[in-house]
Amino acid sequence: MTEVVLFHHAQGLTPGVAAFADELRAAGHTVHTPDLFEGRTFGSLEEGSGYVEQIGFGEITERGVRAAEHLPQDIVYVGFSLGVLPAQKLAQTRPGARGALLFHACIPVSEFGAAWPDGVPVQVHAKEADPFFAEDVDAARALVSDSAEAEMFLYPGDQHLFADHSLPSYDPDAAKLLTQRTIEFLGSR
């Protein structure tokens, strides 16, 4: 069906991110899960964020870009929180993108180009009261306002990484709906 590259969040390639990728595979999609932390995982968002600050957000983004170099161009880019950086950059700058799914974060489009590319559908998914997403909500609203192919889905609650079942912030109802919407999005690509 659809080929996908899924970038993990600041706690690393956790069992919950791997399980999410497996759900997409079970729906018939080919999913690549590059490990941007070279095998490291962190017990808290603060620990993972500390690691990211040491190596730099730019380096994380470029690791994602390099991980996608050997993949086909006609791919959907998916990012969990920190993983939105490479996912969004690739969707905006790499020719042939079939779409983007941005979970828990959204970067201003101007970081990677003048506008969201025509013909590249995108969805943003987050909790409406997530304090981390509060910093990104204006960028997400601008993306949806400026692109006819952009949608934003806000879920009740304040958990940040609510779709990763291996973390305490997991919300099974919201994660189920996010997964359904993701599979529908991928099925239409």
C-alpha positions in Angstrom: 0.0 0.0 0.0 1.8 3.1 1.2 5.5 3.5 2.2 6.1 5.4 5.4 9.1 6.6 7.4 8.2 7.1 11.1 10.5 9.3 13.2 10.5 8.8 17.0 10.1 11.3 19.8 12.7 12.6 22.4 12.5 9.4 24.5 13.8 7.4 21.5 12.6 4.5 19.5 10.5 3.1 22.4 8.4 -0.1 22.4 5.4 2.1 22.0 6.7 3.8 18.8 7.7 0.4 17.4 4.2 -1.0 18.3 2.6 1.9 16.4 4.7 1.1 13.4 3.6 -2.5 13.7 -0.1 -1.4 13.6 0.6 0.4 10.4 2.3 -2.6 9.0 -0.6 -4.8 10.0 -2.8 -2.5 7.9 -0.6 -3.3 4.9 1.9 -0.4 4.8 5.7 -0.6 4.6 7.0 1.3 7.6 10.7 2.4 8.2 11.6 3.4 11.8 15.1 5.0 11.7 16.7 5.3 15.2 18.0 8.8 15.4 19.4 8.1 18.9 21.6 5.2 17.8 20.0 2.7 20.3 19.5 5.1 23.2 16.1 5.4 24.9 15.3 7.6 27.9 13.0 7.1 30.9 11.6 10.6 30.8 10.9 13.4 28.3 13.3 15.6 30.3 16.2 13.1 30.0 15.6 12.7 26.3 15.3 16.4 25.8 18.6 16.9 27.6 20.3 14.5 25.2 18.8 16.3 22.2 20.1 19.6 23.6 23.6 18.1 23.8 23.7 17.0 20.2 21.4 19.7 18.8 18.0 19.9 17.1 19.8 20.5 13.7 21.7 17.3 14.0 18.6 15.3 14.9 16.9 16.8 11.8 19.8 16.0 9.6 20.0 12.4 10.9 16.4 12.0 9.8 17.2 13.5 6.4 20.1 11.1 6.0 18.0 8.2 7.1 15.5 8.9 4.3 18.2 9.2 1.5 18.0 5.6 0.6 14.2 5.4 0.7 11.9 6.1 -2.3 10.8 9.7 -2.8 7.1 8.8 -2.9 6.7 8.3 0.8 4.6 9.6 3.7 6.6 11.2 6.5 5.4 10.7 10.0 6.9 12.3 13.2 6.2 11.9 16.9 7.0 15.2 18.6 10.7 15.7 18.1 10.4 13.4 15.0 8.2 16.1 13.4 11.4 18.1 12.7 12.8 15.6 10.1 9.3 14.6 9.0 8.2 18.1 8.2 11.5 19.1 6.7 11.4 16.2 4.3 7.7 16.7 3.4 8.4 20.3 2.6 11.7 19.9 0.8 12.1 16.4 -0.7 10.4 16.0 -4.1 7.7 13.3 -4.3 6.4 13.4 -0.8 3.0 11.7 -0.6 2.0 13.3 2.7 2.9 14.1 6.3 1.5 13.2 9.6 2.7 15.4 12.5 1.9 14.1 15.9 2.2 16.3 19.1 4.1 19.1 17.3 4.2 21.4 14.3 7.0 23.7 13.1 6.3 27.0 11.4 6.3 26.3 7.7 8.8 29.1 7.1 11.5 27.0 8.9 11.8 24.9 5.7 10.3 26.9 2.9 8.1 29.8 1.8 4.9 27.7 1.9 3.6 24.2 2.4 4.1 22.3 -1.0 1.1 21.9 -3.2 -0.2 18.4 -3.5 1.2 17.2 -0.2 -1.6 16.5 2.3 -0.8 16.9 6.0 -2.5 16.2 9.3 -1.5 17.6 12.7 -2.7 15.6 15.8 -2.3 16.8 19.4 -4.1 17.2 22.7 -5.9 20.5 23.0 -4.3 21.3 26.4 -0.9 19.7 25.8 1.6 22.3 27.3 4.2 21.3 24.8 1.9 21.7 21.8 0.8 25.1 23.2 4.1 26.4 21.7 3.2 24.9 18.3 -0.5 25.5 18.0 -0.1 28.8 16.1 2.1 27.2 13.6 -0.4 24.4 13.1 -3.3 26.8 12.7 -1.3 28.8 10.1 -0.5 25.6 8.2 -4.2 24.6 8.2 -5.3 28.1 7.2 -2.7 28.4 4.4 -3.0 24.9 2.8 -6.2 23.4 1.4 -4.7 20.0 2.0 -4.0 20.4 5.8 -6.1 19.3 8.7 -5.7 19.5 12.5 -7.2 17.1 15.0 -7.3 18.1 18.6 -8.1 15.5 21.2 -9.4 16.2 24.8 -6.7 16.3 27.5 -3.2 17.5 28.2 -1.0 14.4 27.6 1.9 15.0 25.2 3.0 11.6 23.9 -0.5 10.1 24.2 -0.1 7.6 21.2 2.9 5.8 22.7 1.5 2.9 24.8 4.8 2.3 26.5 4.7 5.7 28.3 2.6 6.9 31.3 1.0 9.6 29.1 -0.7 7.0 26.9 -4.4 7.6 26.3 -5.9 4.5 24.7 -9.1 6.2 23.4 -7.2 9.1 21.8 -4.5 6.8 20.5 -7.1 4.5 18.9 -8.7 7.4 17.1 -5.3 8.8 16.0 -4.4 5.4 14.7 -7.7 5.0 12.7 -7.2 8.5 11.2 -3.6 7.6 10.3 -4.6 4.4 8.6 -7.4 6.2 6.7 -4.9 8.9 5.6 -2.3 6.3 4.5 -5.0 4.3 2.6 -5.8 7.3 0.5 -2.2 7.9 -0.6 
